[in-house]
Amino acid sequence: MKYLDLEQRLLHFRLSSGFKNSAISGAKLAGATVANAAIFAGKATATVVKHMPDAHERLKQEQERRKK
């Protein structure tokens, strides 16, 4: 999944005039920021889960070596 374009949202916010338009574009900017944070968290979690079996196996081998 691709990140949302914050630069475009920020430009729209800067160019908006009036309270209503500023509030709407500000809410869109905030929403895009939160969405990007969620996308990042999802990608990071997927990476951790992907590497978890390897890490678990290395940890298990390390524990076995320490027992000897």
N, C-alpha and C positions, 0 to 999 in steps of 0.2 A: 504494500500500500504506500502511496506517495504522500509526502507531507503537503499541507495546504500552503499556498503562497501568501505569506505574511506581508511581504513587501507591497503587494497589490492592495491588500486590505488596509495597510497603513496609509498608502497614498490616497485611497478612497476616503479614509477617515480625515486626513488633512484637508482634502478638497471639499468636504461636506460643509454645507452652510445651514444655519438654523439649528435649533435645539433638537427637533425631531430627527432630522437627518444625521446629526452628529451622534445622537444616542443610538440610532440604528446601526450606523457604521462602527461605532465603538463596541456595540454588543457583538457584531460580526467579527471584529478583530479579536475580542476576548474569547469568543467561541472557537475561532480558528487556532488561537494559542493553546487553549485547553485540548482541542482535538489533536494538535501536533504533539502535545505532551503525552496523550493517551497512545498515539501511534508509536512514539518512542518507547514508552513503557512496554507496549506489546511486543515490539521488536526485540527489546532487551530480554524480556522474559522468554521469548522463543529461543533466543541464543543460549540462555542459561539452561533451559530444558533440553535443548539439542545436545549440549556438552555434558549434561549431568551423568549419563551412564559411564562415560569415560572417566570423569572425575571420581565417581563412586568406585570404579574398578581400581584406579590408582590409589585411592585411600585404603581400600581393602588390602592391596599388595603391600603398602607401607606399614599397615598394622601387623600383617603377617611377618614382615621383616623385623619389626621391633620385638616381636614375641620370641624370636630366636636368640 
